[in-house]
Amino acid sequence: MKSLKLGNPVYALTVCLWLTMGYLAWNLGYEVGQSSVNRGRAYDGRSVQDHPKIAENDSDRNSKNDESKTEHFPRPCEQNRVSSTNLKEIVIFGSVPKCGGRTLLSLMFALSQPNDLTVKSALNYSLENGSEIAPRQYITRMIQPFTKAGFLYTNARFVQADTVQSTALLRIGLIRDPMQRLVSSFYHRRFGDRLTAKTVDDATWERHLKAKSVDINEIFDDCVKNKMSECVAEYTKGTLVKQFCGYHSDCKTASPAALLRAKNNVRNNYLVVGILEEIDDFVRVLEKIRPSLFQGAFDKLENDERIQSVIKNSRTVGIQSVSELTKGIIKKHLAIDYEFYYFIQWRFLKQKEECGV
């Protein structure tokens, strides 16, 4: 076989082809790598691929039970910003206990006059369990009297309301670190907060707690160490997941099916779900997406004395620090809520980037 020499045209053509193919392979690899990094930047600066919990490439991506088959990324901010023409928009906020609901409600009351909104609080604790028929009817009944755009604050889980004429329903949500939420709830049952101060003497209050099998002197570390049901029972799992899963039979327990349904409900039905640890950014995103409803929200959050008072006084009294051992136990116990929390954290990061927040 003849060797290819420098002056040989076949040699020149071969070299050109190899150089071109090498450049294309390098460039493609670089662009794919950059795209992966840009898509996957996590809340702490690490990429999603490097983060042990936030990775969007989770096990349910190719699950046969994934009914939605929708995109895993939030819609661009500009698409969310388009309001429903000729329809009054009502925002439904399903509050999770100890996740900043009262702060958001006070903010919406402050916005009701300047933004011409109807704001209603509709709490019904009989809706926490059972089928979706009663909650759906209840939510529908609550929004029917709205004659203009507004905000409905409720403790009901996710449920599709019946169609109401000339009305577009928007859903938003707010959650927090699952362990911090559980710890806050634990001490709130004992000491309350400055908004819901005890109205009875200490002896009466302690009898009330004793009747509910609550030891006022117990700390969270001991509750976990002694495996008390208040801290480690099955019913303490999945609080976040169940709220967004709804009333389907899958949602009765903290199961993978409930987690998947909760994620799909967020993807398909929620304008935005934020995290309490970044409530400032949550409010900024709301302003970007729906200025007609939330214009001036961030300024109110920062500067309105009544809202600042709610933020200050709604904090649980008497919270004590939690040991590292307890943290490890509880994070394992609440693993399904943490998977949902990291999923929301990842999506919220993407929405902030889309909206320039």
N, C-alpha and C positions, 0 to 999 in steps of 0.2 A: 504494500500500500504506500502510495506517495505521501510524503510529509507535506504539511501545509506551510508555505513560506510567506514571509511578510508581504511580498509583492503579488502573491496569488490572490485573485479576486474572491475565490471561495473562502480563503482565510479571512479576508476583510469582512465578508458578509457574516461569517460565523461569529467573529468577535463582536460585531454590532448587535447581533441577535442575543448573545449572552449578556452583554452590557444592558440592553434594554430590558430583558427578563429579570435581571438582578435588581435593576432600579425599581421596576414595577413591584416586585416581591417585597423589597425593603419599604417602599412607600406605602403599600397596602398594609403591611404589618404595623407601621408607625401610626397610620390613621386609625386602624382598628384599636390599637393600644390606647391612643389618645381618646378615642370615643368612649372606650370602656372606663377610663379614668374619669372623664368628664361626666358620664352618666352616673357613676357610682361613688361620688364624693360623699362621704358620710359626715355626720354631725360633728365628729371630733377631729376631722382632717384626714382620717384614713379613708381609703376607698371602701366601698361596700363589699367588694370581693375580699378585702383583707379583714373586715370586721366580723367577728364570730357570730353576731346576732342579727345585724341589720341586713344581711345579704338578701336582696330581692330574689335571687335565684334559689328560692326555697322549694321544699319538696312538693308543694301543691301546684307548681307551675304546669306540669304535665298531667295532673291528676284527672282521671276520668270523671270525677265528680265535679269538676270545675265547669259549672253550667254557663258562666258568663262569657268565657272565651274573649274577654275584652282586653284592652291594653293594660299593662301594669304600671304605666306612667300616668300621673294626673294630666288632665287636659290643660293645654296652654292657657295662661291667664287671660289672654284676649278672648278666647272662646267662652270661658266662664263669665266674662264681664258682660256679655250680650244679654240684656234682660229680656223677659218674655213680653213681647209687644202686646199692648192692649189687655194685659192680664195683671191683676193685683198680685204681688208676690208676698207670700207669707213664709217666714223662716221658722222652721220647727227645730228647736234645740232640746234634745233628750239629755237631761242632766244625769251625770254619774256622781254619786255621793263623794264629797271631799275632793272634787275636781274643778273648783272655781266657778260653779254654776251661779252662786249668789252674786259674785262679782260681775259676771256677764249680764245677769238680769238687771242689776242696778245700773249698769252701763246703758242698756237698752231703754230703761225708763228715762235716763238722762237725755237720750237721743229722740225720744218719742215726739216732743214738741218741735224741735228744730227741723227734724226730718219728716214730720207729719206721719207718724207711725202709730198703730194700735199695738200695745204691748199687754200681753195677758199671761198670767201664771196659772197653770192648770195641773196641780198635783193630785194624784189619785193612787194611793198605795195599794188599792185592791187590784191594780193592773199588773203587779209585778210578776205574777205567774198565771198559768192557764193558757187558753187558746187566744188567737189573735182577733177573734170576733169582737169581744168587748172593747179592747184597746182601739181597734180600727173605728168602731162606732163612736167611741169617746173622742178621739182626735178629730174625726169628721164633725162631730157636734160642736167642738170647741172652735173650729175655724169657720164654720158657716156664718156666724154673726159678723165677721170682719167685713167692713165696708170699704176698707182701704188697705194699703200695704201694712204689714205688721210682723210681730215676733211672738211666737208661742213657746213658752217655757214649760216643760213637762218632765215628769220622771218616767214616762212610758218608754219602753224599749222601741227599737225600730219596728215600724209597721207601716204598710201602705194605706193611706187614708183613701176613702171613697172620693170620686171626682166631685169637686165643687165648682159650680159654674163661674167662669171668668176668673179663676184662681190658679196660680202656679205655686206649687209647694217646693221650697228649697230646704235642704237639711244641712245643719252644721253640727259639729261635735267638739268636745274638749276632754282630754284625758290626762293622766299624769303617771309617773313612775308607780307601778303596781305595789311595790313594797311600801313606798312612802304613803300611798293611799291607805293601805291596810293599817299601818302604824298610826296614822292620823285618826282613822275611824276608831281604833282601839282606845286611844286616850280621849277622844271626843265623847265616847260613851261614859267616861268617868268624870270629865271636867268641863265638857262643853266648850264654848268659846264666848267671846265678849258680846256677840250679837244674841246669843241664846243663853244668857246668864241664868243660873238657878233662881227660881222664884220661891223656893222653900228653904227652910233651915237645913243645916248640914245633917242633922240626925234623920230627918225625913228623907233627904236625898240618899243617904246611905242605906236606909231601909228599902228604898226603891231599887237601888242597885242590887242589894242582897236578894230581893225577890226575883230579880232577873239573873241570879247566879253570877253577878259581876263583882269581883273583888276590887275595891277602889284602891287598895294599896299595892296591887300586883303591877309589875312592870312588864313590858312586852317581851323582854328577854326571858323572864321566868315563865310567861305564858307559853312561849315556844318550847322552852326546855322541858316543861311539864306536860307538853302535848295537849294543852287545853283546846277544846273544840272551837273556842272563840277565835283562835289564831291559826289552827292547822286542820280544821275539819274540811270535809269535801266541799261544803257550801261556801267556804271562803275563796275557792278557786273560781276563776273565770268571770269575775264581776265585769271587767271591761268587755270581754268577748260576748257575754250574754246580752249586754246592752245594745250592741251593734248587730248581733245575730238575730234578735227579735223573739218571736213567739212560735217559731217552727219547732216541730218535735226534736230536731237536731240540737236545739238551743237549751234543752233542759239540763244538760251537764256540760262541763268544760272539756269537750271532746274535740278531736281533729275536725270532725264534720262541722261543729259549731264555729271553730276558728275559720274554716274555709268560707262558710256562709257569711260570717262577719266581715271578712276581707272583701268578698264580692259585693256585699251591701255598700261598703264604703266606696269601692270602685265605681259602682253604678248609680248610687243614689245620693251621695254627699257632695256638697259644694266644696267643703273643706273640713277636715278634722285636725285640730291643733293639739298642742301639748301645753299643760299648765306652766311648765318650766319656762316656756317662751310665749307667755300670753301677750306680751307687747307685740311680737311679730305676728301672732295670730290675729290680733286686731288690725294690724297694718295690712295683712293679706285680705281681710274682710273689706276694708276700705277700698283696696285696689279692685277687687272683684265686683263689688256691688256698692259703688259710691252713693247711689240713690238711697240706699238703706243705712249705710254705715258711715256716711260722711261726717267727719269730726270726731269719730270714735276714739282715735288714739289721743287726741288732745284732751278729751274728756277723761280718759283713763289716767292720764298723767297729771291733770291739773284740777279736776273736779273734787272738791273737798269731801263731798258726800261719798263718792266712789272710793277715794283714798281711805275714808273711815271704814267702809265695808271691807276693803282689802285687809286693813290692819286688824279689825275686830272679829273677822270671821276665821282667823287662824286658831287652830285648836290649842287650848291651854294645857300646860303640863307635860308636853311631849319630852321624853328622855331619849338620849342617844341609844343606838342599837349596836350591839357587838358584831364584830366581823363574822363570828360563828353563826349568830342568828341570821345575819344577812344571807350567808350562803345557804342556810336551810330554807329560808323563805323564798329566795329567788328560784330555788329548785322546785319548791312547792307551787309557786305561781308561774311555772315555766310557760304555760299556754298564754297567760296574760302578757308575759314579757315578749313572747313572739309577736303578739298583736301590737303591743306597744312599740316595738322596734319597727314593725311594718308601717305604722302610722308616722313614726319619727322620720323614716326614710321618705315617705310620700310628702310629708309636710316640708321637709328640706327641699324637695324638688319643686313644690309649689312656691316656696319663697324665692327660689332662683328664677322661676318663670315670671314671677310678678315683680322682680327687682327689689325684694325686701331683704 
